[in-house]
């Protein structure tokens, strides 16, 4: 029997432990690791289905120069030579690295060392800039160091949990289940602050759907209330002159309620809950960070916790929850352009210390370009050589159309990635095949400062190599061999740990000296450990005075709707997808919860604007436009829209949220504001609708709307367009063709058989209904005849409906039938009967809503 490999999940910042057991050449059984402190054996739907993403579909397996395969030596020599020549002619600031929270700490460390210590520029930034850099800036302003003050155990001990700008049920489901367990076991109160009524808000004691961008007013108002109640004490805090006087003006309950567009009674209830529960955790995420005022919003939260003493104690903390598996590790080694390694900044002493430790030949002496400015510099021609590692900025960056133009114009672009073709890699002059999850070896740090090992359990395919190895080889070829002698990640880890301890007499909390001398065997066997078990418990902070700092922040005037842009666009994640879907897009089970990119709009706005539920709409901003499928959602505020961030040109002709967001950034953190963008939306008329299902893979049909969905054995394309549909025939594979045409309804049904087995099937209609997809998908590769054109098997068929529980592939109609037939009365009973909601739990709010919305007579079978 094969032994399981203990590793760490590839997705969010919760950092769940995974047990991976190889079952075949490229197959693996995935289980939660019950011994890992982050998840105690639980996994979300994405983690549960990691085994569906370890195949070699779409992988980049060999170095490529242009469109031609090259040897590693030739590709590495070219990269080193072009960077070296560019630096010699234009200086070190003419080159840049753009890296990723998908890198392991060891990868990050080597890339950061090369750029900042030997090339001599700080032009290395990370896609984590887009996720949590406002939290970093806020921590440094208040604490003197980027230290997340909370731990997951605080969620177990808190009496009140406040979730701000975090759809935790979808984006961090394992933590959400921990919160739900605390509610069941301890009666913990839950407040959700979010403009949208999300699944997370469904089970809250109080939901505050505040006006987007009014968070500073909300938390300043709460702090003013706490001071009036005698709960705020700034005696041990460094407080700027006039702080409390400014807070006393314009922050009464009524003014704050008006600014935030909240009922005063709901705001007062929130104030009362906070006052009554000193053990409060405020957990915040992208809704706070991804704003052009994100740092001030973070500091408004930190001010509240510092002034009321809700920090450094069990169950009391402001808690930034990160989005990527190693965003924290990147912060520790200086992956951001604004920091040096080991939580050091660009002060004179820090520059000297890091330079001495590295024996740096050309030490960077000032911060580099942050992500938005970095790509702007590429477009302006100031950066002439760019290396992108493990990320897809042509999709994820704001104003992505301009980013694409910049990449196309850059004289030399290198992309290290696991995927052969992405929206970014099409602009690369050199593509380098990197190791993927399951093939990597190193460490990651999660949101609560727990460092875990990520271990390889699959061999490197083709000529793929770890990122640290690739960077090391380029560094040696650039002439820095003696500083980059690493042969294994353990050597990089030891150097990183030593640097955190170097000339650190307690002035910095990040100190890994206890792990700095471990041998290779101990590194391989290293168990998860947390640095700084309870930050600030002693009341000391890494500032010059030893005190935390209150930071004066004020609510900026909010933009009124504009005549030409009357709507406000908000963006975010879906439950079962991740970033730009290069991994989750491979999983058939993860694809079914939200098959297409939707624009969510309040039903009353939709009626006013003529937008049908399930129809198509064009969403336009000053930056760009894209088409989305319309979804009416009563949880949206009037005048506001929501779209997901995941879809790319590889998966859809529309749904391109990155084209829409402004490239305005927070002045302190450089984090772009994805959450508050002026927009307009108009209906898109179509002449026909349809779908194409193919065995294996196929190019996307060329039409107005074509969205690819991974299904077992192949791909489903949801289609819509104008004019005739005969152009779709070009997307059909070769084979025996059978078809049925109904001119009255404008219906065409075409099946392609190969050796009698179904290779593809196309359904198109102008006025009629389309059959369900599930039965047809199940027929791929099976013997078929003319009967397949009926779109369903003979006799009555059970339609499971839209997928609600991705972990166990349970559909809405199955759930409704079980409730009705078995007289199920709560979520636990549904789980016991059909399994839904018993794994990650992210669908439990949806199950509760189904129970609530079902008529009592139907639920009891009458």
N, C-alpha and C positions, 0 to 999 in steps of 0.2 A: 504493500500500500504506500502510495506517495505521501510524503510529509508536506504539510502546508507551510508556505512562506509567510511570515508575519511582515506586513508592509503597511503603507499608509495610502489612503484614498487619493485619487488624482484631482478631485474637484474642489469644494469650497474650503474656507478657512477653519471649519470645525476640526479638521485633521483627524478623521476617523481611522481607527485601526482596521485593517483588512487581513483576513487569512485567505491566501490564494493557493489553490491546489491544481497543478497542471494535470489535465485529463487527456490531452492529445497534443499533436504537433503545435497547433496554435489555438488550443481551447483550454479553458481554466474554469474551475468552480470557485465562486466568490462567496465568502461569508464574513459577517462582522466579527471582529476580534473581541471576545468578551473580557480579555485582560487589558485592553487599551483604555486608559482613563478618559479619553475624550468621548467615546461612544458606548462603552460597556456592551459591545456586541451588536448594537443597532446600526443599520445603514439606511440611507434614503433610497428612493427609487433609482437615482443615477448610480449610486455606489453599488446597489444590488445588481444592476445589469452591466457592470464594468466588463464582465466576461464576453459580452456581445461586441466589444470594441477593440479587442486585441488582435483581430485578424490583420491581414496585409492589404486590405482594400485601399487603394489610393495612396499607398505608402511611397515615399521617396526613398529609394534603396541604393542609389549610387550618386556620387558627385556629378553635377551637371554644369557645364560652361555653356551658357546660352541653351540651345536645344540639343546639345551633344553631350553624351556621357564622357566623363573624364576620370582619370586616376586621382586618388587622394593627393598624391604628390603634386600633380599639375594644378589641381584646384587650390590647394593650400599655398603653393608658391605664388599663384596669381593673386590671391587675396592679400598675402603679405606684401608683395611687390607694389600693388596698386595703393594700398594704405601708406606704405613707406614713401612712395613717390608723391602722393598727395600731401603728406605732412611736410616733406622737404620743400615742396613748391609753394604751399599755401599756409603752412603752419598747423599746429596740432588741433586748433579749433575748427579746422575744415573737415574733420571726420567725426563720426558719431556712432554709438551703439544704441539700439533700442531693444530692450530685453523684456523679461516676462516673469510674472509670479508663478509660471509653470516650471521655471528652472529650479533645480535643487540648490541648496545653499552653497555647495561646493562649486557649482557652475557659476553662480552669481559672483562668488568671491574672486574667481580667476578673471572673469570679464572685467569686474570693477578694478582689480589691481592693474591689469594691462592698460586700461584707459587712463586711470587717474595717477598711476605711479610711474608709467613708462612712456606712454604716448604723450602724457602731460596735459590732458584736457579732462574736464569733468563732464563732457558731453556724452554721458551714459545715463539714460533714463529708462524707466520701466513702465509697462502698461498698468502697473499698480498705481501710477500717477493718476489714472482715470478712476480708481476705486477708493483709495483711502488716504491720499496724501494730505487732505484737509485734517484728518484725524492726527496725522504725524505733526503737522504744523501747530495744531491746537495743543497737543501734548507738550511740545517743546516750549510753547509760550507759557503754559501753566505750570508744568512740572520741571522744566529744564532738560528733559530727556524724553525721547519717544518711548514711553512705557505705558502699555495697556494695563490699567489698574485692576481689572476684574478677572475672575476665574469662573469656570463653569460651576464650581461648587457654590459660588455665591447665588446662582439661580435656585439651588436647592434650599438655601438658608433665607432668602429674601421673603419679606411679607408683602412687598409690592414690586412688580416688574413693569417698567414702562418701556414699550417698544416704539422707537421713533424712526420713521423712514425705513422700516424693515418689514418686509413681508416674510417673516421668519418661517411660517408654515411651509412656504414654497422654497425659499432660498437657503435656509438652514434647518431642515426638518428635524434633524436629530436633536438640536437644541430646543426646538419647539416642543418636541415630545417630553423633554426634560422639564420644560416650563409647565406643560399640562400635568405631568406627574406631581409637581409641587402644588399645583392648584388642587388636585385630588387629595393629596396626602396632608397638606398643611393649610389649605384654604387661601393660598397666595392670591392676591388681587392682581389683575392684569389690565393695564391701560394701553391702548394702541393709538398712536398719533400718526395719521397717514391721510392724505387727501382722498385716497381711494378706500372703499370698503372692501378690503381684500379678504381672502380666506383666514388670514391671521386675525383680522378684526372680528370675524364671525363669533368667536368664542370669548371675546374680551368682556370684562365688566363695564368698560367704558371705551367708546371709540370717538376720537376727536378728529373729524375730517376738516382740518384747518386749511386755510387758503395757502397754496404753495408759496414758499418763500417767507412765511411769517413766523418761522421757528424762533428767531431771536426775541421777538415780541412775546411769544408764549413763555419762554423760560425766564426772560427778564421779569415778566409779570409775576410768575410763580416765586422768583427770588424776592421780589418786593413784598409779596404776601407773607413769605416766611419771615422776613425781617420785621414786618408789622406784628407777627405772632410771637416774636422773640426767639425765633429758631436760628437766626443767622448770626454767626460769631466769626469775625475776621481777625480775632486777636493774634493768631499764629500765622496769618497770611500777609504777604506783601500786597498792599492795596493801593492802587493809584489814587492821587488826589482827586476829590470830587466824585468818586465812584458811587457812593451811596446817595449823594445828593442827586446825581443824574438819574439814578434808579427810581428815585422818589417822584419823578415827574413823568406823567403820561403812561404809567404802568398800573393804574387801578384796574379792577376787574372789568368794568364796562368798556374802557378804552381798549384793553387787551382783547376782549371778546370781539369788539368791532374790527380791530386790525386783523385778527385771525379768522373772522367770519364764522364765529362759533356761538352757539346759544350760551348766554351768561350762566345759566343753571348748570350746563355741562362743564363749563370751565371751573365754576365754583366747586363742583363735585371732585374734579381732578385736584384742585388745591387741597380740599379736605382729605382726600386719600393720601396725598403726599405728606401732609402735616401729621397724619395719624400713624404713619408707618416709617419710622426711622431706618428700618432695614429695607432700603430701596435700591434696586439695580435699574439704571437707565441704559438700555442696550440700543445702540444706534448704528446705522449702516448707510447705504448709498443715498437714501432720501435726505440725509443730512450732509454727507460729504460731497455729493455730485451737484454742487451749487457754486455760483460765482461769489457767494458769501458763505461758503462751507466752513471755513476756518472760524469765522465769528459764530456760526451756529454751534460748532463743537465747543468753543469756549463758553458760550452761554450755558451749555449743559454742565461743563466742568465747573464753572463759577457756582452753579447751584449746589453741586455735590460738595465742593470744597467749603463753601460758606455755611452749609448745614451739617458738616461733619459726616456726610454719608460717603465715606471713602476710607479704605484701609481697614475695614472691619468686615466680619462675615456677613454676607447678605447685603452689603452696601458698597456700591461702586458705579461710576460711569464706565461703560464697557463698549468699546468700539469692536464690532464683529467684522472681520475681514472677509473678502469675497473669494480670494484665491488660495490654493493649498500652501503656497510659500511666499505670499506677500510679506509676511513677518520676517522670514529668513532673509529676504532681499533687503528689508529695512536694517537688519542687523549688520549686514556686510557692506552697506553703503550703495545699494543698487539705484537709489535716487540721485539725480544730478545735484541735489541741494545738500547732500551729506557725504562725509567720508566714511570709511569702514568703522565698525565697532562702536556705533552710536556717537561718532565724533563729527564735529562740524568743520567749518573752514576758518576757524580761529588760528592765529599764528602758531600757538603751541601745538594744536592738533595736527596741523600740516607738518610741522617739524617732527612730531612723534611718529606719525604714520610713515612719513618719508624715511625716517631713520630705521624703523622696523623693517620696511620693505627693501631698504637700500635702493630707494627709488632713483632712477636716472633722471627723471624729468617729472617732478611732482606737480600735480594741478594745484593752483593757488587760489582758485575762486570757484564758486558754483558754476555748473554748466547749464545748458539749455534744457528746460523742462519740456515735456512731450509736445504741447501745442506749439511752443516757440521753436522746438527742434524741427518739426516738420515744416513750419513756416520758413525756417532758414534753409531747408532743403529746396523748397520751392523758389526761394530767392537766389539760389545758387551759392550761398555762403557755405553750406555743407556739400562736399563734393564726393564723399565716400561714406556709405551708410551700411552698417551690418545689423540686420534684424534677426532676433533669436526667439523662437517659440511663441510668436504672436502674429496677429493679422491686422495691422493698423489700417489697411485699406477698407476694413469693415468697421473696426471698433472705435477709431478716432472720430471726434466730431468734425463736421464739414468734410466728410470722407471723400467727396468728389475732388476737393482741393488737394487732399493728401495723395490721391491717385495721380493727379497731374504732377505733383512734386516728385513722386517716385518715378514716373515716366521720364521726367526731365533730368534726374540725377545721373551724373556720369558713371557712377559705379555703385551698384546695390548688391549686397550679399544677403541671402536668406538661409538661415539654418532652421530646418523644420522637419517634422515627421511626415508631412503630407506633400505630395508631389506638386499639386496645383491648388493654390489658394488665390484669393483676390489680390493678395500682396505678392506672392511668388511669381506671378506672371510678369512682374516688373523687374525681376532679379537678373543680373548678369551671371551670377554664380549661385547655385543652390547646393547646400551641404546637407546630407542625410543624417538626422539626429536620432538618438535613441528615444523611444517612447516609454510611457508608463508601462511597467512590467519588465522593462529592459534596463532601467536606470538603477543606480546605486548611489545613495547619499543621504542627506538629511533634509527635513522640512520643519518649520516652526509654525504652530497653529495660533489661533487668535488669543489663547490664554497663556502663551509663552511656553508651551510644551513642545520640546524638540523630539522628533520621532525619526526612525530610520525608514527610508524608502528603499526596498530591496528588489533586486532583479530576480524574476522567476522564469523568464523566457530568454532565449539566446538573442543576440543582436542579429536582425535579419539583413541579408544582402551585405552592403558595406557600411551600414549605419554605425555611428560612433556617439559616445556621450558628449554632451556639450562642453564639459570641462576639458576633455581631450582635444576637441577641435580648437578651442581658444588657445590652449597650451601650445599646440603645434604651430599656430599662426604666430604666437608670441616668440617662439624660438626662431622662426624664419624671419622675423623682424629684427633679430639681433639680441633678444633678451633671454637667451638660453639659460643662463645661470640663475635667473629669478623664477624660472618656470620649469623646474626639474621634476614635477609631479608625475608619478607613475600610477597612482591610485587615489581615490577620493579621500581615504583616511589621512593621507599626508596633507591634503588641503584643509581638512577639518582641524587637524592639530594646529596648523598655522593660524587659521581663523580664531581658534580658541585662545591661543597664546596672545594674539593681538588684542582681544577683549581685555586681557589682564595686563597688558603692557602699560607701565606707568599709570596704573589704575589703583589709586589708594582709597577707593571707595567713592570717588567723585562720579563714577558712572555705574549704574545698576546692572548693566549687561556685563557680566564677568563669568566666563566659562573656564576659569583656570583649573577647576577640579577635573575637567575632561581634556585638558591640553596635552597630557602626556600618555594617553591611553594607547595601547598597542593595536595592531591591526585586528587581532582576534577580538579584543574588547570592543573595538569600533564596530565590527561586524555584528556582535551580539548586543550592542547598546540598547537598553530598554528606554522607553519614553521617559523623559524627565522634564521638570518645569524649572526654569530659572526664575528666582525671586518668587517664592511661594505666595507671599501676600505683600505686594508693594505698598509702601507708605504706612505700614502698620505702626511704625515708630514715630510717625509724624515728621520724618525728615525727607527732604526732597533734594534732588541733584541740581540745586541752584546755588548761586554765589552766597546767598544768605541761609540756605538750608530750609527755606520756607517755600511753599507753593505760592503762585502768583494769581491773583484775580486779574482778569483782563477786561477792560471796559469795552463793551460791544453795544452797538445801537442798531435798532431796526431801520434798514434803509427803506425809502418809499418803494412801494410795489408798483410794477408797471400795470397801467390800465389796459384793457383790450384795445387793440388798434383797429382802425376801420378796415384795412386790407388784411389784417391778421387777427380775426376776432376770437380765435380759440387759443388755448394754452396746451402745449404738448408735453406730456410726461413720458418717460421711458423706463424700462426695467426688464427683469428676467421672467421666464416661464419656469414652471415647477420642474419639468423633466428635461430641460435643455441647458446647455452650458456655453457661454461665450459665443463663438461663431460656428458651433456645431461640427467642428472637424472631428470630434470624438463622439459626442452624443448622437450626431446625425447618422452614425453607423448602426445604431441600435433600433431594431424594429419595434421593440416594446416602448422605448422612450418616445418614439415618433408619434404615437397615437393619441396622446392626451391633448396636444394642440398641434394639429397637422399643418396648419397654415398660419402665416403671420396675420394677426387680427389688429384692427384699430378699434378700441373699445370707446364707446360714446354713450352718454346718457340717452335713454329712449326718447325723452322729450326734445332734446337737441336733434336727434336723428329724424324725428317727424318734421321738425321745422326745416331741416336741411334736405329733406327728401332722400334719406339714406335708409334703404331696406336692410333689415337684419339678414346677414348672409350674402348681401350684395357686395359690389366692389366700390371703392372710393379712392380718389386721388388726394393724398395728403401733401400739402405744399408749405414750405417755409422759405424765408429769404435765401437759404442755402441750397435748397434742392427740392425734389419731389419724388414720391414713390407711391405705388398702388398697394392697397391692403384690402383684405376681406373685412367687412363690417361686422361688428358684434355689439348689439345693444346690451348695456350693462348698467343697471340701476345703482351700482356702487360707485359710478363715476360722478364727480361733481358736475353741475351744469357748466358749460363753457370749457370743459377740459377733455382731453383725449389721452389715451395710453396706447403705446406700441411696444413690442418686444425688440430686443437688441440683436437677436441671434442670426437672422437670415442673411445670406450672402448671395452673390451672383451664381455660386455653385449650386444653390438650392432653389432659387426662386427668381422670377422676373420682376418681382415686387418685394415688399416687406423690408426695404433697405433703410432702416432707421438711422444708420450712421450718416446718410446723406442729408439728414434733416436738422441735426443739432447744430447750434452755434458753437464757434470755437472760442467764445469768451471764457476766461478762466479766473479763478479766485486769485486776488493779488498777492496773497500770502503763500498759498500752497501750490499755485499753478494748476489746480485741478479744474477741468472744464465742467461747465454747468449743463448737465444733460436733462435736468428736471423741469425746466421752465423756459419753453421756447415758443414764441408767437407762431401761429399756424393758421391755415384755413383748410377746409375739407369740402370736396364736391363729389357728387355721385358719378360713377362711371357706368355707362350703359353698355351692355353686351348683347350680341345677337345669338350666341349659343353658349352652352355649358357642357362640360364633359370630363372624362378622365381616361387615362391610359395606364394600363398595368403591364409591366414587362418582366419577363424572367431574366435574371441577371441584371445588367445595367444598360442604360441607353442614354444618348444625349437628350437634353430637354427639348420638347417641341417648341417651335418658334411661334409664339402667339402672345396676345396681350397679357394673359395670366397663366403662368405655368409654375407650379410649386411641387418640388420633389419630396416624396415621403418614403423612407426606407421601410420595406415590408419583408416578411420572411421569403427568401428566395428571389427577391427582386426589388422593384421600385414602383411606386404609384405616383402618377402625375395628375394633380388636380388642375383643370384647364378651363379657360373661358376666353372668348374673343369676339371680334367683329368680322363682318363679311362672311365668306365661305369658310368651311372647316376642312376642305380637301387638302390643304397644305399639311395637315396633321399626318397624312399618310406617309410623308417622308420620314417620320419618326418610327414607323413600324419596321421591325426586322424582316428579313427575307424568310419565306416559308409558304406553306399552303394557306391560301386566303379563303375564308368563308365570311359572308356578310349578309346583313338584313337591313333594308332601307325602308323607312316610312315617311314619304314626302309630306303627308298631311301634318305630321308633328315635327318635321325636320329632324328626324332621328336616324342616325347611322350607327350600326353595331358591326364591328369588324374583329374577327379573331384570326390570329396567325398560329398555325400549327407546324411543328417540326417533328417528323416521324410520328405523327398522331398526337403529340403532346403540346399543351398550350404554351406558346412562347410569348404571346402578347394579346391583349384585348383592348379595344378602343370603343367607348360609348360616347356619343355626342347627341345632344338634343337642343332644339330651339324652343319648344313649348312644353315638352313632356317631362316626366319625372325620371330621375336616374336611379338605378338599383343601388343597394348597398354594396360596399366594396369587399367585405370580409370573405364572403363565399367565393368570389372570383379570385381573390388573392390566394386562397387555399387551393385553387385548381392549377396554379402555375406549375409547369413541369409534369402535370398528370395527363393521362390519355383523355382526349375530349373529342366531341363531335359538334354537330349543329346545335345541340341542346344548350351549349354554353352561352349562346347568344341570348337566351332567356334571362341571363343574369342571376339566376338562382336555381337551386336544386328542385326537382319535382316535389310537390307536396308542401305542406306548411313548414315554414322556416322560422327559427328563433333568431331574432335580431338582438344582439347584445347591447346595441346602442353605443354612444360615444364612451371611450375609455375614461373611467373615473379613477380606478386604482391601477397604476402602472406596475406596481410590484407584482401583483397577481393577475393582471390583465383582465380586470372585471369591468364590465360596461354598465351604463346607466340602467338599461332595461332589465338586465340581470338583477341589479340591486332592487329596483322597484318591485319586480316579481317576487323576490325573496321576502321583502317587507310585507307585501300583500299576502302571499301564500303561507308564510310562516308566522305572521303576526308579530314581526320584530318591532320592538318599541324604543331601542336606543342603539347608539353606535357600537357598543360592545356586543350587542346581540347580532348585529350585522356581521361583525368580525368573526364571531363564533360560528355563524351559519355558512358564510361563503369566503371568509378570509380577508375581505377588503378592510383596509385600515389597520391591519395587525402587524405590519412590518415597519415602515418608516413613519406612518401616521400622517403624512402630508395631505392625504385625502380625507381625513376625519372631519374637517370643517364642511367639506362638500357633502359627506354622508349625513351630517347633522342637518344641513340645509334641505337635503332630499326628504328627510323625515318630517321636517317642519312644513315643507310645501305640499306634501301628499295629503289629500283630504282624508280625514279620519275614517270615513267609510271605506275608502280604497285601501288604506293601510290595514284595516281589519277584515278585508275580504268581503265587504258588503256593497 
